[in-house]
Amino acid sequence: MRHLLVVRHGPAAGKAAGGSDRERPLTPEGRLTVESLASRLRAEAPPPDRVLCSTARRAQETLDILLREERPRELDLEEALYLADAPSLLRRLRELPDDAGSVLLVGHNPGLQELAALLGGEAIAAGLPAAGAVLFEVAGDWSGLRPESARLRAFYSP
């Protein structure tokens, strides 16, 4: 059984803070929210052996907090994950190698929320909040990942 943990970045500074959207950092409250999520995930979710993360600053800061006590075998920061839509995210997950048993995906809405609903997490279709996470069990190979092919194991909301 494989595991997929989908995490939306923590609360970030508003666009009025200046700079580009990609450079928006987590707020101090956002950092605390992600630290709380990280504690819950360390206690309840399998540690990732593969990570896919958007190149946006807020996503990378979220990832740094989540991985403070763990180091995956593979960590990919990918420009294509920045604001990616659900079909693009699903295609990327299908490219994962068979030896990836537990995958952490850190990115943005609306793509992550749509992906989670597509995979079988319609319970969260109403919203994946900042610093929210969804844990799925995935049967079979990543290449066979299809809509409604995963089982929702847990939903973490701040």
C-alpha positions as CSV (number, residue, x, y, z in Angstrom):
1,M,0.0,0.0,0.0
2,R,1.3,3.4,-1.0
3,H,0.5,6.7,0.8
4,L,0.0,10.2,-0.6
5,L,0.0,13.2,1.7
6,V,-1.3,16.3,0.0
7,V,-0.5,19.5,1.9
8,R,-1.5,23.1,1.1
9,H,1.1,25.7,2.1
10,G,0.5,27.5,5.4
11,P,-1.1,31.0,5.7
12,A,1.0,33.5,3.8
13,A,1.5,37.3,3.6
14,G,-1.1,39.0,1.4
15,K,-0.3,40.3,-2.0
16,A,-0.3,43.8,-0.6
17,A,2.9,42.9,1.2
18,G,4.9,43.6,-2.0
19,G,6.9,41.4,-4.2
20,S,5.7,38.7,-6.5
21,D,3.2,36.1,-5.6
22,R,5.9,33.4,-5.7
23,E,7.9,35.3,-3.0
24,R,5.1,35.7,-0.5
25,P,6.4,34.2,2.9
26,L,4.5,32.5,5.6
27,T,3.1,34.8,8.2
28,P,4.3,34.3,11.8
29,E,0.8,32.8,12.5
30,G,1.2,30.7,9.4
31,R,4.5,29.2,10.7
32,L,2.8,28.3,14.0
33,T,-0.1,26.7,12.1
34,V,2.3,24.6,10.0
35,E,4.3,23.6,13.1
36,S,1.0,22.3,14.7
37,L,0.3,20.3,11.5
38,A,3.8,18.9,11.4
39,S,3.4,17.6,15.0
40,R,0.1,15.9,14.0
41,L,1.6,14.4,10.9
42,R,4.7,13.1,12.6
43,A,2.4,11.2,15.1
44,E,-0.2,9.9,12.6
45,A,1.2,9.8,9.0
46,P,3.9,7.7,7.5
47,P,7.2,9.6,6.9
48,P,7.7,10.5,3.2
49,D,10.4,8.9,1.2
50,R,9.6,11.2,-1.8
51,V,8.6,14.9,-1.8
52,L,7.2,17.0,-4.6
53,C,7.0,20.7,-3.7
54,S,6.2,23.9,-5.6
55,T,9.0,26.4,-5.9
56,A,6.9,29.2,-4.3
57,R,8.5,30.6,-1.1
58,R,5.4,29.8,1.0
59,A,5.4,26.2,-0.1
60,Q,9.1,25.7,0.5
61,E,8.8,27.3,4.0
62,T,5.9,25.0,4.7
63,L,8.0,22.0,3.6
64,D,11.0,23.1,5.7
65,I,8.8,23.0,8.8
66,L,7.2,19.7,7.9
67,L,10.6,18.0,7.3
68,R,12.4,19.5,10.3
69,E,12.8,16.1,11.9
70,E,12.8,13.9,8.7
71,R,14.7,13.7,5.5
72,P,13.2,11.9,2.5
73,R,15.2,9.9,0.0
74,E,14.2,12.2,-2.8
75,L,13.1,15.9,-2.7
76,D,12.0,17.6,-5.9
77,L,11.3,21.4,-6.1
78,E,9.3,21.8,-9.3
79,E,8.3,25.0,-11.0
80,A,5.5,23.1,-12.8
81,L,3.8,22.6,-9.4
82,Y,3.3,26.3,-8.8
83,L,-0.4,26.8,-9.1
84,A,-0.8,23.5,-11.0
85,D,-4.3,22.3,-11.8
86,A,-5.6,18.9,-10.8
87,P,-5.0,17.1,-14.1
88,S,-1.4,18.3,-14.2
89,L,-0.8,17.1,-10.6
90,L,-2.4,13.8,-11.3
91,R,-0.1,13.4,-14.4
92,R,2.9,14.2,-12.3
93,L,2.0,11.7,-9.6
94,R,1.6,9.0,-12.3
95,E,5.3,9.6,-13.2
96,L,6.5,8.6,-9.8
97,P,8.8,5.5,-9.6
98,D,7.4,2.3,-8.1
99,D,9.9,2.5,-5.2
100,A,8.1,5.7,-3.9
101,G,6.1,4.2,-1.1
102,S,5.1,7.4,0.7
103,V,4.8,10.7,-1.2
104,L,4.4,14.2,0.2
105,L,3.0,16.8,-2.2
106,V,3.1,20.5,-1.1
107,G,1.5,23.1,-3.2
108,H,-1.5,25.4,-3.8
109,N,-5.2,25.7,-4.2
110,P,-7.3,25.3,-6.2
111,G,-5.3,22.5,-7.8
112,L,-4.6,20.5,-4.6
113,Q,-8.2,20.7,-3.4
114,E,-9.5,19.6,-6.8
115,L,-6.9,16.7,-6.8
116,A,-8.0,15.6,-3.4
117,A,-11.7,15.6,-4.5
118,L,-10.8,13.8,-7.7
119,L,-8.9,11.0,-5.9
120,G,-11.7,10.2,-3.6
121,G,-11.7,12.9,-0.9
122,E,-15.1,14.5,-1.8
123,A,-15.5,15.1,1.9
124,I,-13.0,18.0,1.6
125,A,-14.5,19.3,-1.7
126,A,-15.8,22.3,0.3
127,G,-12.3,23.4,1.0
128,L,-8.7,22.6,1.7
129,P,-7.6,25.4,4.0
130,A,-4.1,26.8,4.2
131,A,-2.0,24.3,6.2
132,G,-4.6,21.7,5.6
133,A,-3.6,18.2,4.6
134,V,-5.2,15.0,3.2
135,L,-3.7,11.6,3.5
136,F,-4.7,8.9,1.0
137,E,-3.9,5.2,0.7
138,V,-3.1,4.2,-2.9
139,A,-3.4,0.6,-4.1
140,G,-1.2,-0.4,-7.0
141,D,1.4,1.5,-8.9
142,W,1.6,5.3,-9.2
143,S,1.1,4.9,-13.0
144,G,-2.3,3.5,-12.3
145,L,-3.5,6.4,-10.2
146,R,-7.0,7.4,-11.5
147,P,-9.9,9.4,-10.2
148,E,-11.5,7.8,-7.2
149,S,-8.7,5.2,-7.0
150,A,-7.4,6.3,-3.6
151,R,-8.9,5.8,-0.2
152,L,-9.2,8.8,2.1
153,R,-7.4,7.9,5.3
154,A,-7.3,11.3,7.1
155,F,-8.1,15.0,6.7
156,Y,-6.2,17.5,8.7
157,S,-7.6,21.0,9.1
158,P,-6.0,23.7,11.2
